[in-house]
Amino acid sequence: HEAVRSLFAKEHGLETWIFQASWVPQHLASGSAVLIGLALLFEARPASKLSFRRSLPAGLMIAAGFGMSTWVGGLTFAICATSILVYKAASTGAGDHLRLAWQWGSAAAVAIVFASPFIYNQLPFLDLRGGHTAVVGLHPYPVLADTHVSDPLNLAAFWLLLLPAYMPALFIPSVICQWRCFSSRPVAGQSVLFLSILMYSSLAVSWLLRSQLANNDLGWRAVIIAVLAMTVLAALELSRNNASPAKYVCVGLLAIALLDGSRFALMNAKGNGKWMKDPIPDSAWQSIQRHTTTKDRILSNPHGYSAIESFGVNVMWTLKSNRNSCFQSADFVRAYQRTWSFDEIRAIDAELQLFFDGKIAASKISPLLSKLECSKVLIVEADRIWQSKQLLKSANLEPVSSGAGWKLLAPSTPSAGSIAD
């Protein structure tokens, strides 16, 4: 088992339906909206009269998809839509090209109008690093260990090894369905063609492109449109009234997938006790809400949840306190701010680690808090600075509120005082 695993790169896996439904359902909803919007445009026939009958609902669905996920409803949609539009233009008579342009152009206009608030919100991220790095880059998905991502073996392994092994109950029946339909051209051929274009366009995004903000969110999420398309294709193949060996293979793969999916669903329902143990007491959250305002920016240990979190972007702190954090975590800041470079963020994170470990020079604390615009500081007993009372005093940090195992501090002012809870 270990010998087989050593052949493959240690990369975050593609996120299929159950993972995204459990962790980031907005991407799943976005993929569904994109699929519906593109289906409306694909099935539209060039009419003798120009009409909004299909382009209006299609544009609304596309705008909704973008609003829920830039990666799925924005970039992945754009590539899927381009592929479908190329096919439609090639298969439509020259006399109908103007009407086709009207259908797609009017849908695009509706989508842009209704998505404009979201587009405006996302525009700053195009210059997120002040030109230091592009938001998206050409970077093939790493499959094989000890092989460069652009190596032909790695490129082929994505289709020949990763997808059949990672999504066997979807990918293999979908390929069989496509082979049957395109070889015999049944009535369902156009629907299968539409779903196949979506499937391969979506998978190509995960295969060749990579988001470069904090992680490869694009590669992990783009696959959801393909998952939805493959679900329909696999269901079509399983519904065929035949008893071929391929049918038995597909049924067997589905049975295995259902067993594993049931295990995952049970794990979701049961939960994990260690993730339910908050290292910060509830009394601290309640006190923070009483003794701060929504204008306060509060600093807590960015690594305070490292023992219980799966990713370095835990937002439990801000959700429970209903207050802004001045430095949530290095990964979170990398993804959502545009002031500092990656190196500067790592340097700030290291300096904060020294602060919460009680190893920072007192003279550096005030400039650090000013740089991050922190108005309050929360420390808990697990932070080593808890024992460094002299360091806190030298840095002019005085208690605003305190309780069992926690203290809320602020730079001293003439009116500063201590309120015990």
Secondary structure, DSSP 4 states (H G I P E B T S, - for coil): -HHHHTTB---PPP--HHHHHHH-HHHHHHHHHHHHHHHHHHHPPPPSS---TTHHHHHHHHHHHHHH-HIIIIIIHHHHHHHHHHHHHHHS-GGGHHHHHHHHHHHHHHHHHHHHHHHHHHGGGGGTTTTSS-SEEE-PPP-BTTS-TTSHHHHHHIIIIIHHHHSHHHHHHHHHHHHHHHHH--TTHHHHHHHHHHHHHHHHHHHHEEE-SSS-HHHHHHHHHHHHHHHHHHHHHHTSS---HHHHHHHHHHHHHHHHHHHHHHHHHH--GGGG--SS-HHHHHHHHHH--TT-EEE--TTTTTTT-SSS---HHHHHHTSEES---HHHHHHH-SSS-HHHHHHHHHHHHHHHTT-S-HHHHHHHHHHHT-SEEEEETTSGGGG-HHHHHHTTEEEEEEETTEEEEEE--TT----B-
